[in-house]
Amino acid sequence: MKPIIAKTWHLSLIIGLRFLGLFVVISVLSAYAKDLAGATPTLVGLAVGGYAFTQATFQVPFGTLSDKIGRKKAILIGLLIFAAGSVMAGMADNIYTLLVGRFLQGAGAIGAVIIAMISDHVREEERAHAMAVMGMVIALAFTAAMVIGPIIGGMPNGVPFLFYLTAGMALLSIVLLFTVVPEPPKITHSFAEEEAKVRHVFKDKDLVRMYVTFLFHSSTMAIAFFLIPLALKNTFHLPMGEFWKVYLPAVFFGILAMGPAAVFGEKYNKGKEVFLISIAFIALAFLLMGFSSSLWLFGTGVVFFFIGFNMFEPLLQSFVSKFAKAHQKGAALGVANTFAYIGMGVGATLAGWIFTHWSVEGVAIAVLVVSVFWAIWIYGMRNPGLRGTLYLDTEHFDRGKLEELKAHTKGINDIYVNETEGVMVVKYDKELLDEDEIRGIMLKRDK
């Protein structure tokens, strides 16, 4: 695990700083925005959720851009846009300026690019652990933000200061990007120009299943964060300052669940089984949250939700990287994250509509129904463990045979060369090919 932390701590810190800036503001934004000139409930809601819509819009363009101009340049552009939006939001004295600032923040959609860069630095079998490290950093950022945001936001001019603090963290991230983050390895990959188009990331059925899973996963998160504060305040009459008593144990157990999920999902090739167990936790969580009259049972439901939700975290991004071809990685992760942000917007909106008509119980039943369809969707997915990755050094294996291997051997999913490490990477289907068979084909012969 230590080598993985060494490879990914800097990028995890950058994405952690970015999420800290977002979470620290979101905890107090609606209360602040309602007092701005021109504010209406609809516009306040848009100020809170509008960020997700521009994130959804720009995930794929930034992912594709990073495949073409390089990860660091794309991240730099995104961080500068995010910082500009933060400054504008901090200077806002009316709801419309705040909206522009929030939309600009979302337009710096670099999440998928950072994830793609992390996957560039680690091998396939290390990827889930790398994503777990990143997930833990984000979880810690979320935990800190839930405490720091209300404290600073409650001070005079506290919320504008939080926006400026967010801009400062974006600029600090740029410094880290160009001082401690190494350049990703140079990859050589041969593919037809037609294959580079974004629509080709929809040709792999397993990738499409992952996109829809991102949609379900993020929508349940949005529904949960709609439901939990509402129930804590209205049903259990818990003061807002004591919400942390419910969130803190849930975050703690959620973080603990990520490690075993990564191990079973990657090392033991049980990714599909982990997903199905996670969905069961989420369904049970909403059952408890929707129908319990006891705060202890409700809190148990919140803990179950964080366990189920976080078990997905180290595997989702990893599996997209595993299924995507080398030249499509940024675009595929961009599509996946687009589905995630769409899920957030749709989930929160539907939760509000269902709650208006059928209260908390209606929201819980709706999630239970979604969970059934989600489980069926995952059950039809091929286990990612059936996708193998083989690393062949150029000293003992013949680079000149790569195109022949790709053209005439059934079961080859992708081939590329890591020029920095002098390694040929072959991604193949374990049901159709054996590792030794590939080695035999690629081995250099004595003349």
C-alpha positions, 0 to 999 in steps of 0.5 A: 500500500505504501508504494501506491500512496507514494504514487498518488498522494499528490493527486489525491491531495489536489482533488481533496483540496478541491472537494474541501472547497466545495463541501465547506461552502455547500454546508451553508450556501442555501442559508446565505443565498436566500438573503441576496438581492433577487433571490427566490427559492428556485434560484437558491436551489439552482445556486446549490445544484447548478454546479452539478449541471455544468460539471456534467456538461464539461466532464467529457470535454475535459476528459477528451482534452486531457487525452489530446493535450496532456493531463497536466495542461487540462488540470491547469485550465480546469483549476484556473476556471474553478478559481475564477468562479470561486472569486466571482461567487465570493464577490457576489452581492446578488443571486445572479452573480452568485449563479454565474460564479457557481456555474463557472466553478462547475465548468472546471470539471477536472475530476475525471482528468485527475482520476485518469492521471492517477490510473496512468501512474499505477498498474491495473491491479493497484488501481482499486487501492489507489482509488481507495486512497483518493476516496479516503482523502475525499471522505476526510475533506467532507468530514472536515468541511462539515465542521469548518463550514458552519463555524466560518460561515457563521462569522461576519462575511464568513461565506464570501471568505469561504469562497476566497478560501476555495479559490486559494486552495485551487491556486495551491493545487496548481503549485502542487501540480507543477512541483510535486506531481510527476509527469505521467508515463509516455504511452504509445498506442496505435489506433484508427482515427475513427476509434478516438471519437467519443462515441466509441466509449459507448461500444463496450457493453460493460463500460455502458453498464458502469456509466448507468451504475454511476448514475444510480450510485450518485442519485442515491447519494443525492436522495440520501442528503435530501432525506437525512437532514430533513428527517433529523430536523423534522422527525427527530428534532435534532438541532443542526449543530448536533447532526455530526453525531449521526454523520461522524460514525457513518463516515467512519464505518464508510471509510473502513468498508472501502478497504475490504471492498477494494481487496475483494473487488480487485485481488479476488476478482469479486467486483460484481459480488461487491456491487450487489452487496453494496446495493443491498446495504443501500436498500436496507439503509433507506428501509431503516431511514424511511420507516424507523421511529427511533433515532438509533435505528435511523442512525443505523440506516445512515451508517448502512448507507455510507457503508454501501455507498463507499464500497462502490468508491474504490472500484467504480473509477478503477473498473472504468479505467480497466474496461476503457482502451488506453486512448479512451481513458480520459473520455470514458471517465468523463462520460462516467462522471457526467452520468454521476452528476446527472444522477445527482441532479435528477436524484435530488429533484425526484426526491423533492417531488416524491417527498411532496406527495408521499413523504419520507416513506415514499422516498424510501420505497422509490429507492427500494424499487430503484435498487431492485432494477440496479441489482438486475443491471449489475447482475448482467455485467461480466465480472471485471476480473475476467479482464486480464492485464499482462506486462511484457518487457521489451528486452525479452518480448518482441515489440514487432509482434504487437500488431500481429497479436492484435489483428489475429488473436481473438480476445485481445482488448487493447495493446499499448506501450509504456515507453517510460518503463519499457513495458508492453501492456496487453489487456485480454479476455481470460475466458478466451486467452491464457497468459502463457499463450500470449507470452508464447506468441510475443517471446523473442526467438533466437535467430 
